[in-house]
Amino acid sequence: MLDISPLNAEYDEAAVLRAVGAALTEFYASLTQKLNALSLDDVLKRKNPYLYRAKGLNNVTQIVDGILAAYVSSSEETIFGNAFFEPLALAVSGGQKAVTEGVDITVDRDNAIYSIAVKSGTSVFNADSRKRQEQNFQSAQRRAQQAHKAFFPVVGYGYGKKKSKPGKERFYMELAGKDFWEWLTGDPDFYTKIIDYMGTRPDDFAAQFEEAYNHAENRIVRSFTLKFCHEDGSINWDGLIRFNSGD
């Protein structure tokens, strides 16, 4: 842990439990909603049909399962960061929802303003998105300067390992996993307690999610079969390629 004082060592555990419950509900609701609205056209135009053929995939269910698995994997990370880590960090920080774009939490304490951007994992940035994050922090910094207060920008990652002090490359701090949650709460074990706070709630949601996943798979398999299968059941690769890459 870097040598910085915790933001809110007196966090309310009851509020954390409420935040975790609400966050899990929102996470599953958002993910299920995306699955329910998903259509074949939505995903197929962004996939590589040549790869499916190169892998010798001739089973529609296999192809659709791969499409769905990749879609869920790419969606759930972003949704989880927004629906779970961000509200939880807000609940334990003692701060408020930020008004500056690209900044999630503002903590105004001891004549200083802490601007926190909450991310899921540590691999979210590319060069362009990192530059936008810096610009967002600069906007927040101007607000702090107008209020004549010190400014401390932090990118906090819900899991993983990464920590850096402000320096020549960037003017904000980065904290991940244990370090991030310990900074927010003063509790070195908080990052492991998050699992305990979840309790058995994920098990209750899992069946609902599986049902939505199965419905999406059945719906897309049916659509794929109607659009891109010959009468004998074989895949119409020419039609699929034309749909994906043609006029």
C-alpha positions as CSV (number, residue, x, y, z in Angstrom):
1,M,0.0,0.0,0.0
2,L,1.3,3.5,-0.8
3,D,1.8,5.8,2.1
4,I,-1.5,7.7,1.9
5,S,-4.3,8.1,4.5
6,P,-7.5,6.1,4.1
7,L,-10.5,8.2,2.9
8,N,-13.1,6.7,5.2
9,A,-11.9,4.3,7.9
10,E,-15.3,4.6,9.6
11,Y,-17.3,3.2,6.7
12,D,-20.8,1.9,7.5
13,E,-20.9,-1.9,7.0
14,A,-24.7,-1.9,6.8
15,A,-24.5,0.6,3.9
16,V,-22.0,-1.7,2.3
17,L,-24.3,-4.7,2.5
18,R,-27.1,-2.6,1.0
19,A,-24.8,-1.4,-1.8
20,V,-23.6,-4.9,-2.6
21,G,-27.2,-6.2,-2.8
22,A,-28.3,-3.3,-5.0
23,A,-25.2,-3.6,-7.2
24,L,-25.7,-7.3,-7.8
25,T,-29.3,-6.7,-8.7
26,E,-28.3,-4.0,-11.2
27,F,-25.5,-6.1,-12.7
28,Y,-27.7,-9.1,-13.5
29,A,-30.6,-6.9,-14.6
30,S,-28.3,-5.0,-17.1
31,L,-26.7,-8.2,-18.4
32,T,-30.0,-9.9,-18.8
33,Q,-31.5,-6.9,-20.6
34,K,-28.7,-6.9,-23.1
35,L,-29.1,-10.7,-23.7
36,N,-32.9,-10.3,-24.1
37,A,-32.4,-7.6,-26.8
38,L,-29.6,-9.4,-28.6
39,S,-30.2,-10.4,-32.2
40,L,-28.2,-12.4,-34.7
41,D,-27.5,-9.3,-36.9
42,D,-26.2,-7.4,-33.9
43,V,-23.3,-9.9,-33.3
44,L,-22.7,-11.5,-36.6
45,K,-21.6,-8.3,-38.4
46,R,-18.8,-7.9,-35.9
47,K,-17.6,-11.5,-36.0
48,N,-15.1,-13.2,-38.3
49,P,-16.9,-15.8,-40.4
50,Y,-13.6,-16.9,-42.1
51,L,-12.3,-17.9,-38.6
52,Y,-15.4,-20.1,-38.0
53,R,-14.8,-21.9,-41.4
54,A,-11.0,-22.2,-40.8
55,K,-11.8,-23.9,-37.4
56,G,-14.0,-26.4,-39.2
57,L,-17.1,-25.3,-37.3
58,N,-20.2,-26.8,-39.1
59,N,-22.6,-26.9,-36.2
60,V,-24.8,-23.9,-35.8
61,T,-25.2,-24.3,-32.0
62,Q,-21.4,-24.4,-31.7
63,I,-21.0,-21.2,-33.6
64,V,-23.8,-19.4,-31.7
65,D,-22.4,-20.6,-28.4
66,G,-19.0,-19.2,-29.2
67,I,-20.6,-15.9,-30.3
68,L,-22.7,-15.6,-27.1
69,A,-19.8,-16.6,-24.9
70,A,-17.6,-13.9,-26.4
71,Y,-20.4,-11.3,-26.3
72,V,-21.2,-12.0,-22.6
73,S,-17.5,-12.0,-21.7
74,S,-16.9,-8.6,-23.3
75,S,-20.1,-7.1,-21.9
76,E,-20.0,-8.3,-18.3
77,E,-16.6,-6.8,-17.5
78,T,-17.8,-3.3,-18.4
79,I,-21.2,-3.8,-16.8
80,F,-19.7,-5.1,-13.6
81,G,-17.4,-2.2,-13.3
82,N,-20.3,0.3,-13.7
83,A,-22.9,-1.7,-11.8
84,F,-20.9,-3.2,-9.0
85,F,-17.5,-1.7,-8.3
86,E,-18.5,1.9,-8.8
87,P,-21.5,1.9,-6.4
88,L,-19.5,-0.1,-3.9
89,A,-16.6,2.4,-4.0
90,L,-19.1,5.2,-3.6
91,A,-20.7,3.6,-0.6
92,V,-17.4,3.1,1.3
93,S,-15.7,6.3,0.2
94,G,-18.0,8.7,2.0
95,G,-18.1,10.8,-1.2
96,Q,-20.6,11.8,-3.7
97,K,-21.4,11.0,-7.4
98,A,-19.1,13.2,-9.4
99,V,-20.5,15.7,-11.9
100,T,-17.4,15.8,-14.2
101,E,-17.5,13.4,-17.1
102,G,-15.1,10.5,-16.7
103,V,-14.9,10.9,-13.0
104,D,-17.1,8.7,-10.8
105,I,-16.7,9.9,-7.2
106,T,-15.8,13.1,-5.6
107,V,-14.7,13.3,-1.9
108,D,-14.4,16.8,-0.4
109,R,-12.5,16.5,2.8
110,D,-9.9,18.5,4.8
111,N,-9.8,21.3,2.2
112,A,-9.0,18.8,-0.5
113,I,-10.9,17.3,-3.4
114,Y,-10.3,13.7,-4.3
115,S,-11.5,12.8,-7.8
116,I,-11.8,9.0,-8.3
117,A,-12.4,7.2,-11.6
118,V,-13.4,3.6,-10.9
119,K,-12.5,1.0,-13.4
120,S,-13.0,-2.8,-13.4
121,G,-9.6,-4.3,-14.3
122,T,-6.2,-2.8,-15.0
123,S,-6.2,-3.4,-18.8
124,V,-9.1,-0.9,-19.7
125,F,-6.9,1.9,-21.1
126,N,-5.5,2.3,-24.6
127,A,-3.6,5.4,-25.6
128,D,-6.7,7.4,-26.6
129,S,-8.8,6.4,-23.6
130,R,-6.0,7.2,-21.2
131,K,-5.6,10.6,-22.8
132,R,-9.4,11.2,-22.3
133,Q,-9.1,10.2,-18.7
134,E,-6.3,12.8,-18.2
135,Q,-8.5,15.4,-19.8
136,N,-11.4,14.5,-17.6
137,F,-9.2,14.9,-14.5
138,Q,-8.0,18.2,-15.7
139,S,-11.6,19.4,-15.9
140,A,-12.1,18.3,-12.4
141,Q,-8.9,20.0,-11.3
142,R,-10.2,23.3,-12.6
143,R,-13.3,22.9,-10.4
144,A,-11.1,22.3,-7.4
145,Q,-8.9,25.3,-8.2
146,Q,-12.0,27.5,-8.4
147,A,-12.9,26.3,-4.9
148,H,-9.3,27.0,-3.8
149,K,-8.8,23.4,-2.7
150,A,-6.0,20.9,-3.2
151,F,-6.7,18.3,-5.9
152,F,-5.9,14.5,-5.8
153,P,-6.9,12.5,-8.9
154,V,-7.0,8.7,-8.5
155,V,-7.8,5.9,-10.9
156,G,-9.0,2.9,-8.9
157,Y,-9.3,-0.6,-10.3
158,G,-11.7,-3.0,-8.6
159,Y,-9.3,-6.0,-8.9
160,G,-5.8,-6.8,-10.0
161,K,-2.4,-5.4,-9.1
162,K,-1.2,-1.9,-10.1
163,K,0.0,1.1,-8.2
164,S,1.7,4.2,-9.2
165,K,2.4,7.6,-7.8
166,P,1.9,10.8,-9.9
167,G,5.0,11.5,-11.9
168,K,6.3,12.8,-15.2
169,E,4.1,10.5,-17.3
170,R,0.8,11.2,-15.6
171,F,-0.3,13.4,-12.8
172,Y,-2.8,11.0,-11.2
173,M,-2.4,8.0,-8.9
174,E,-3.4,4.5,-9.8
175,L,-4.4,1.9,-7.2
176,A,-5.8,-1.6,-7.8
177,G,-7.3,-4.4,-5.9
178,K,-6.2,-4.6,-2.2
179,D,-4.5,-1.2,-2.4
180,F,-7.6,0.6,-3.8
181,W,-10.0,-0.8,-1.3
182,E,-7.6,-0.3,1.6
183,W,-7.2,3.3,0.6
184,L,-10.9,3.8,0.5
185,T,-11.7,2.0,3.8
186,G,-8.5,1.8,5.9
187,D,-9.2,-2.0,6.1
188,P,-6.4,-4.1,4.6
189,D,-8.8,-7.1,4.3
190,F,-11.7,-5.2,2.7
191,Y,-10.9,-6.6,-0.8
192,T,-11.5,-10.2,0.5
193,K,-14.6,-9.2,2.5
194,I,-16.4,-8.1,-0.7
195,I,-17.0,-11.8,-1.4
196,D,-18.5,-12.3,2.0
197,Y,-20.7,-9.3,1.5
198,M,-22.1,-10.9,-1.6
199,G,-23.3,-13.9,0.5
200,T,-25.5,-16.3,-1.5
201,R,-27.1,-13.6,-3.6
202,P,-25.2,-14.6,-6.8
203,D,-26.6,-18.1,-6.6
204,D,-30.2,-16.6,-6.6
205,F,-29.5,-14.7,-9.7
206,A,-27.6,-17.4,-11.6
207,A,-30.7,-19.4,-12.6
208,Q,-32.4,-16.3,-14.0
209,F,-29.3,-15.4,-16.0
210,E,-29.0,-19.0,-17.3
211,E,-32.6,-18.9,-18.5
212,A,-32.0,-15.6,-20.4
213,Y,-28.8,-17.0,-21.9
214,N,-30.6,-20.2,-23.1
215,H,-33.4,-18.1,-24.6
216,A,-30.9,-15.9,-26.4
217,E,-29.1,-19.0,-27.7
218,N,-32.3,-20.6,-28.9
219,R,-33.4,-17.4,-30.6
220,I,-30.1,-16.8,-32.4
221,V,-29.8,-20.5,-33.4
222,R,-33.2,-20.3,-35.0
223,S,-32.4,-17.1,-36.8
224,F,-29.1,-18.4,-38.0
225,T,-30.7,-21.6,-39.3
226,L,-33.3,-19.7,-41.2
227,K,-30.9,-17.2,-42.7
228,F,-27.7,-19.2,-43.3
229,C,-28.5,-22.9,-43.6
230,H,-29.4,-24.8,-46.7
231,E,-32.3,-27.2,-46.8
232,D,-30.1,-30.1,-45.8
233,G,-29.0,-28.3,-42.7
234,S,-25.5,-27.4,-43.9
235,I,-24.2,-23.8,-43.5
236,N,-24.5,-21.5,-46.4
237,W,-21.0,-20.0,-46.1
238,D,-21.3,-17.9,-49.2
239,G,-24.5,-16.3,-47.9
240,L,-22.9,-15.7,-44.5
241,I,-19.8,-14.1,-45.9
242,R,-21.9,-11.8,-48.2
243,F,-24.0,-10.8,-45.2
244,N,-20.9,-10.0,-43.1
245,S,-18.6,-8.4,-45.6
246,G,-20.5,-7.8,-48.9
247,D,-22.7,-4.9,-50.1
